[in-house]
Amino acid sequence: MGMLRFFTFWGLNTLLLWSAAELFDSVRYEGLSPLLIAGLLFGIAHAVVKPVLVILTLPLTVLTLGLFLLVINALVLLLVAAVVPGFQVAGFGAAIVVALFISCLSLLLNLLFGPLTK
């Protein structure tokens, strides 16, 4: 069950990044390999880096009523774009918009299919 869950999350992250690239000119990928690697690293970054950033910026997140989480999501997306050759995000403003899109699409997928966690 663990490997199935891993591949499901990897696939969903890749699907989210692909849909963002199809809708926004500011996100580009050069082939399937960079997209798959970006999907994998996006999931790992959300599992490892994002919680650390959320804890470090908790006062700012509370002060902005949670809106700073979009900045954190954008920073994670920019980190992935910086690490994966062949996957680009045009800039911080574009990353904010794409992070909002990915968050909304993730919410929609969770509402439709339920959370994948036990």
Secondary structure, 3 states (H helix, E strand, C coil): CHHHHHHHHHHHHHHHHHHHHHHCCCEEECCHHHHHHHHHHHHHHHHHHHHHHHHHCHHHHHHCCCCHHHHHHHHHHHHHHHHCCCEEECCHHHHHHHHHHHHHHHHHHHHHHCCCCC
